[in-house]
Amino acid sequence: MNVSMTQTETVYARSSTHRQARIMYHYIFKTLPLVKKELNRWRQQARLCVDPVLKTQALNSINNKDFHCYGGAVFAVNAGQKEKELIRLIVAYQTICDYLDNLCDRNDCLDGQAFLKLHVSLLDALQPDRGKSDYYQYYPNQDDGGYLDKLVDCCRNYLKDLPTFQMVQDDMVSLAQWYINLQVKKHLDPEQRESILIKWAEGNLPKYPGIRWQEFAAASGSTLAIFALMALAGRSRVDPEEIQHILKAYFPWICGLHILLDYFIDQQEDREGGDLNFTFYYADDTDMLYRLGYFVRQAHQQTVCLDDPVFAKTVVEGLLALYLSDPKIKIQEYQQKARTLLSQSGQSTYLIYYLCSVVRRFF
């Protein structure tokens, strides 16, 4: 039975669409150019790495994974006067993540101890008052000319200036620990990593009923919840209840959707390279699309409880638009699958999808 929208619902839908349009305008024309400028700054720093392997991996992480920084920077849109500072913080933290991911992807190093030590930098970045480590202690290449230290210091400096950082710091560190656990385990020897990953993820499932081990692991690989808390820390006052609402919405739902979409578009290259891909653990394409659609619906449902549900709704729709407009969709002939997922999110997602398709030509 079709039920017509009430007048209140119609007015809300219109105001929501108008607000989303303002968010997207600001993001495209003000936020993205600032991110590009910041990435260029770190590109210059990466060129100062002394070790040629580290220099190559640092530059490759910026040149090939810059869309992670562009996407994460959406959380700076509502930051007002702190937008530039929040962009610098988000770009620095995400650049650490992408750089370390590249270092761990190298086939000539499968040392979990080396990976763990490298990733201590992510914890140091979120804890300005503690000392720093020798991040390359167990890694075969050492001299980065201070590159990683500078990234960590950048995060620390900007975090200290956020008014309510102390209120979210512990939750940010906990999320970073999950991220580190995933990164270290998924880069171990292929003969060992699957059983280790499953055991770790299944041990956490009782806290998150309704999801599967690969979905928990996927959610752990997203930095979006950390960025949402960084944005929250920029406010002069924060309700502790809002922190819990953000955590519940982002983990596992929005974060899980984020990384599952990332793996969804990488299926062909991961098959060819024999790489780990969490979507391969679904029974078939029907099961995969059903679970991805479930994450879409749950993510939207959770955003209703947030202080700014329209912004969170835009984040969810933006994830779908960003990944499903990727050229890999057409290459793999996934257009019908993409349309199925877009339809799970509602009509306004198609507008953001179109905008992403256009913006891709310039960034």
N, C-alpha and C positions, 0 to 999 in steps of 0.2 A: 504494500500500500504506500503510495507517495504522499508524503506530508509536506505541505507548503511551509516555507520559512515564516516565522513570526516577524513582525515589524522590527523588534529589537534585534533579532538574529540578522536580519537584512542590513540594518544600520551597522552592526558590529562587523559583518563580513566586509562591508564597504570601507569602514575605517581601518580594518585590518589590512586590506589590499593597499590602501593609501599609505599606511605606515610601512608596509613591506617595500613599496616603491621608493620611499624616502631612504630606507636602509640600503637598498641596492644602489641607488644613485650615489649616496655617500661612499659606499664601499668601492664602487667602480671608479669614480672620478677623484676621490680624495684619498682613500685608504690604500688602494693598489699602487699608485705612484710612489707613496711613501715606502711601501714594502720593497718595491723595485730599487729604490735608492739605498735602502738598508742592505739589501742583498749585494749590491755592487760594492758597498763598503766592506762586507765580509769576504767578497771575492778578492779584493785587493789584499786583505790580510792573509787569505789562503795562499796567495802567490809567494808569501814570505816564508812558507814552510821550507825547512832546510832539506829534510829527507824527501827525495823525489816521489816515493810511493805515497807518503802522507800528503804531499802537495797534490798529487793526482786525485787521490780519494777525496780530499777537501774540496777541490774544484768541481769534481764530478758530482758530489752531493749537492752543491749549490746549483749547478747547471742542469742537472737531471731531476732534481726533487724539489725545485723551487716552488712548485704548486702547493706543497705542504705548508710553506710559509704564507703564501697568498691566501690559502684557505683558512689557516688559523687566525690570520689577522682580522677576520670578520668580528672577532670578540673585542676589537678596539673601537668599533664603530660608535658605540654609546659612551665612550670614555671622556668625551668633552675635551677639556684642556690637557688631559693626560693621554690623549690618543697617541701622540708621537712616542712618548715613553713606553706605553704599553706595546706598541708595534715593535720597538727595539727589543723589549723583553721577550715577546713571543717569537720573533725572528731568531734571536740568539738561542733560545731554548730549543726551538725546532731544528735549528742548524746543528746543534750538538747531536740531537737524536739522529738526524740524517747522516751526519759524518760518521758517527759510531756504527750505524747500520752498514755503511759501506766498508768500514774496517773489518767488521765481523763477517761480511759476505765473502771476503777473500778466501779462496780455496786452500791457500798454503798455511792457514792458521785455523785450527779447530779447538783451541785451548780455552776451555770454559773459565779458567782462572784469569786469563788475559782479558777475556770479554767482560768479566765481572769488575775487574779493576778499572777498565776503561769507563764503565758505566757509573762508577762512583762519582764521576764528574756531574752527573745529573742530580745526585743527592746534594753534592756540594753547592750546586747552582741554586738550590732551593733553601739552603741553610747558611745564610751569610755569616753567622757567628762562629762557625766551626772551621778548623784548618782544612787545607787542601792536600790532596794526595799526589803521588807520582802515578799518574793515570796510565802511563805506558810501561810500567814496571815489568810486566810479563809479556808485553807485545814485541814482536820481532823488529819493529821500526820505532824509533824513539824521538828524533828531533823535529818537532813541528814549529820551531821558532816562536813558541809561546801561543800558538793559535788557540788551542783548547782552553788554556788558562784565561785568555782574553774573553772567550765566549762565556766561561763560568763567571768571571768578574763582572761582565756586562749584566748578566741575570741578577747577580747579587746586588749590584748597585741600584738597579731599578726596583727590585723587590723591596728593598729597605725603605724606599720612598712611598710605597703604597700604604695609605692610611690604616687599613684594617688587615694587613698581611698576616699578623700574628693569629688572627681568628681562623684563617684557612690553611696555615702552613702545615699543620700535622696531616690534614687530609691530602694536601698536595704531595707530601712525602710518601704517604701510603700508596697513592696512585702511581707515583714514580717507581716505587718498589715493585709493584705488579708489572709495570712496563719493563723494568730491568730483568725480572724473573723470566718474562717471556723472551726477551731479546737474547739473553744468555742461553736459554734452553733450546730455542729454535735454531741456533747457529752451531750447535754441537754436531758431532759426527752423525750423519744420516742414519746409521744403523742403531743409534742410541736415542736420538732426540724424540722420536714419536712416543715411545713408552714413557720417557721422562716427562714430556709435555702432558700426556694424558693423565698420569698420576698426579701431577701438580694441579692441573685444572680441575679434575674431578674432586680433589680435596677441598676446593672452594665452592663447589656447586650447591651444598646445603644452604648457603647464604643467599643464593639466587635461584629459587625454584622456577622451573619453566624454561631454562636454557640448557644447552648441551655443552660438552667440554670445549669443543672447538669455538663455540660462540663466546664463552668466558675468555678463552685465550685471545680471541680476536679483539674483544673489548679492552683487554689489558694492553693491547698494542696501540691504542689511540691516545693522543695527547689533548683531545678536546676538553675533557673534564678539567684538566689542569689549567687550560687557558680560560675556561669559564670561571674558575675560582680566582685566577689572576685578575680578570675583569671585575669580579665581585670585590676583590681586595682594594680596588681603586676607589671604591665608594667611601664616603666619610663615616657612614653608619651601615652596619650589616645586622640583620636579624638572623640569629643562629638557626632558626627554622628554615630560612631560605637556603642556607648552606646544605642542609639535609635534603631539601627539595631538588637542588641542583645535582647533588650526588646520585639521588634516586633516578632522576631523569637521564643523566648522562651515562651512568654506569649501572647496568650494562647496555641500555637501549641505544642511545645516540652513539656512544663509542663503539658498540658492537656493530651497528649499521655502518658506521664509517669504515671500519677495517674489512668487514665482509664485502662491501662494495669494492674496496681496493683489490681484494683477492678475486672478486667476480670478474673484473675487467682484465686481470693478469693471467687468466687460466691458460691461454695458449702458450705464452712464453714460459710459464712455470712447468707445463707439461714437457715442453721441448728441453728445458734446462734441468728437469728432474728436481725442481724446487718444491719446498713445502707450500701448500695452499690449503687453507681451512675449508674452502668450498668443496674440495675433493672428498671430504668426509661425509657429505650428504649422500643419501641412497641413490638419487638421480636428479635430473634437472627439475622435475616437478617438486620434489622435496626441498631442493635448494630455493626455488622461487617462493614456495610457501613460507619457508622460514625467514627469508629476507623480507617478504611482505609482512610477516608477523612482527619483525623488528620495526618496520616502518610504522605500523599501527600502534605499537606500544610506545614508540618514541613520541608520536603525536599525542597520545593519551597522557603521557607524563608531563608534557610541556604546559598543559592547562594549569598545573599547580604552581607554576613559577611566577615570580613578580612581573616578568615581562614575557608573557606567553607568545606574543607576536614575533619577538626577536628569536626565541627558541624555535618556533615554527619555521622561520626563515632559515635557520641553521639546518634543520632536518631536510627541508626542501632543497636547500643549497647543496647538501651532500649528494642527493639524488641527481640534481642537475649537473653538478661538477663531474661526477664519475660516469654518468650515463650519456654525457655529451662527448666523452673521450673518443678520439679516433679509433681506439682499440675495439669499440663496440661494432663499428662498421666492418673492420678488418675480420673480426670473428663471426660476423653475421648474427649479432646478438640484438638486432633492432627490435624484434618482437618481444624478446625477454625484457628489454629496456622499457618498452611501452607497457608491459604488464606491471613492472615495478613502479613506473611513474603513475599509473592509474590507481595504485594503492594509496597515493599521497594526496590526491585532490587536484582540482583544476588549477589552482594558483601555482602549482609546481611547474606546469608547462611554460609559464611566463619566465620563471627563473631559468628553466632549461634553455629556452631560446636565448636569453641574455648571456648565459654561459657559453653557448655556441658562438656568439658574436665576439665576446670578450677574449676567447681563446686565440683569436687572430692577432691580438696585440700583446699578450703576455705569455 
